[in-house]
Amino acid sequence: MARPKKNSAILQTAQRRLSGMKSIDLKLDLGGGCTTANIETKTKDVSEKLNEYNNLLTLVDQGYFICRDSLIG
């Protein structure tokens, strides 16, 4: 059985909020480092890491199935 892939409700919320911020102003700056550019960079980083994690799960599953099938014959 394949391992379930991860998703992030927090990441999805951040992406929706970023979209709202961009609808106000593409260069919105709320202070304290909270800018559309900063949030977009961080959400992209997290999204890429999550995709990488899910890809690694797929590789582990493939390896497991290869080993299992070779043992079963």
Buried (B, 14 or more C-beta within 10 A) or exposed (E): EEEEEEEBEEBEEBBEEBEEBBEEEEEBEEEEEEBBEBBBEBBEEBBEEBEEEBEEBEEEEEEEEEEEEEEEE
